[in-house]
Amino acid sequence: RRVVAERLPEYMVPVVLVELAQLPLTALAKVDRQALPEIEQVQREREYEGPRTAVEEVLCDIWREVLQVERVGVTESFFELGGHSLLATQLMSRVRDAFQIELPLRTLFEKPTVAELALKVEEILIQEIDSLSDDEAQAQAVGQGD
């Protein structure tokens, strides 16, 4: 994985590498995909690190739902957990709905961990708060209290 990761973007690095003496072939000399061994769930390389902030907590919940995994650590890569471009689109849609912010899809490819994405979300939220006038901020605060 390390050698492949040096040459490919992180989202293209396989989650699991399995060494085979030879590939199983069909009668027509094509790879027999159904004869390939099943991949058991991979042990995580890093220790689990749970969410530390409210934003990380929300993102971990979203990732668990989208990836259909039991738990997500804040330092684990979306792509190492089985994410791909279609799930990335789904995830970013849910992030947009949860935080009411716009993030381009490429953000996930650039910041593939919960911790990295959370920092970007927090940065955008702070910018939005800073851009509010005093009256707008007061109206937002009153609206949140209802």
N, C-alpha and C positions, 0 to 999 in steps of 0.2 A: 504494500500500500504506500509506503514511504517513497519508493522509487517512482511509482505511477503518479503520486501527488506532486512530485517535482516537475512533472511534464504536463499535467492536466489541471484544469480548474477543479476546485474541491467538489462541486456538484457532479462531476464526471468520474470521480474516483469510486470504484466499486466498494460496497460496504463489506463484502466478503470475497475472499479469494480462496478457491479450492484447487488443490493440486491433484491432477489425474494422470495416471500412467499414459492413457490415451483417451481420446474422445470417442464416445459410442457413436457408431455410424449406422445409417439405414442401408438397405440393400442397394440404394442408388448413390452410396458414398457421401451422403449429406449427414450433418450432425443430427443425431436422434435426440432431440430435446427432452422427450418424455423418458428417456433412459438415463438422463443426468441425475446425479444424486440430489436428494432434497437438502436444502440448506437449513440447518437448525438455527434457532435464534442465537445471534452472536452475543458473546459476553462483551459488555461495554469496556472499552479500553480505559476510560477515565472513571474515577470515583463519582458517584452521584452527588451533585450539588443542587440543592433545592432553591426555589425562588427566594429572593431577599427583599424585593419591593412589590408593591401592589401591581405595577405594570408587568413585572416578570411573572407574577402569579397569574394574571389574565392571559399573558402570552403562553405560559405553560399549559393552561387549560385548553386554549385554542389548538396548540400543537398536539395535545393528547387526542382531542376529538378528530382532527384532520388526519393524523397519522395512525390513529386507532392503536395507540400503545398505552401501556399501563402508567408509565411515568416518564417525564422529560426533565432532564437536568439542564440547568441554565448554560452549561458549557458544551453541550452536545450539539453537533451540527444537524440541521434539518435534513440534509442529504444523507448523512451517515445513518440516520434513523429510518431511512426508507423513502424520504421525500423525493419528489420529482417535479417537473415543470407544471403538470396539471394540478397536483396538490399544492404547489407553491401559489398558483393563481387563487385557489380556494382559500388558502391560509391568508393571503394578503387581503382578500375581500372581507374575511372575518375580522381582521385587524382594523380595517377601515371602519367597519360597522361598530366595533367595540370602542374605538377611541375617537371616531368622527374626524379622522385625518386622512389625507391622501398620501400614499407612499407608492412609488413606482415598483413594479415587480422586481426590477434589478436590485433593489435594496436588499432583498432576501438573499440574493446570490452574493452580494458584497458583505452582508452581515448575517451569516447563516446560523448563528447561535441565538438563543433567547436573550442572553446577556447583551450581545451586540445590538440586536434589534430593539431591545428595551431602551438602550441609551439613545438610539435614533428617535424612537417614539417620544421619549421624555424631552429630548431637544426640541422637537416640533411643537409639543404641547407648551413648553416654556415660551417659545417664540410667539405662539398664538396668544398666550396670556399677556406677554409683554407688549403686544401690538394693540391691546384693548385700551380704550380711553377709560378714565376713571368711572364715567357713567356706565359704560358697557360692562366693566368689571363688577360694579355694584349690582347691575341688573342680573348678571350671571350668578353672582353669589346669592342673591335673593331667590332666583329661580331654582338653585340647587337645594335650598332649604325647604322647599315645598314637598 
